[in-house]
């Protein structure tokens, strides 16, 4: 970047810098997606197969349409949150492999914007995938109440922000140790067991059930079932409580995640391993 260009960017206000940075990363991701159109199409077509799997499973086990809706909502939310969880570490690892990570961190914009901007497109595409899966489930007969979709989307996006915060912790690990998988793997295993994607956390033993209160997946999935199912399951968390819990989690986890990421970057710079 030329000195004149950098000077112009530095003189812009913070809101304009934020918009420009987010817009730039969205354009990068869109270009990368359209460079491989077949991969993009297959990615969105692939959402049909998990729905078909649980549809035929519900028929085989004679579980009924309500249980099918229960499972579809669980796997849809999990799939939607997965991109937000892994998008930042994937992009950072790709930048490390290409040797471009350091160039991201010297741009004349606040560094805290970078992790958020890097993952915004993957987070949005994850939300689209979740909506597509729910729509396919409705086409296959899942009894859903679509009148409260706006509130359901609000909760889904709060869950996405929460997973972005968790992804920031994984990115901190990645910057220092070149691998973010341990953090994502541990969280993914916990979310798979106590998150409630296929069964409610209430069936878990008491010594394990408390972990569900630490996993945003369990809040999001429970609220989505309360909002979208025509016959919501008993024992679910009320959407208002979920919104409050997720807002608190987003604020605390995002602030602490960015703090840890900042410390990891500074330490990696001192060691000279940032771009290694």
Secondary structure, 3 states (H helix, E strand, C coil): CCHHHHHHHHCCCHHHHHHHHHHHHHHHHHHHHHHCHHHHHHHHHCHHHHHHHHHHHHHHCCCCHHHHHHHHHHHHHHHHHHHHHHHHHHHHHHHHHHCCHHHHHCCCCCHHHHHHHHCHHHHHHHHHHHHHHHHHHHHCCCCECHHHHHHHHHHHHHHHHHHHHHHHHHHHHHHHHCCCHHHHHHHHHHHHHHCCCCCCHHHCCHHHHHHHHHCHHHHHHHHHHHHHECCCCCCCCCHHHHHHHHHHHHHHHHHHHHHHHHHHHHHHHHHCCCCC
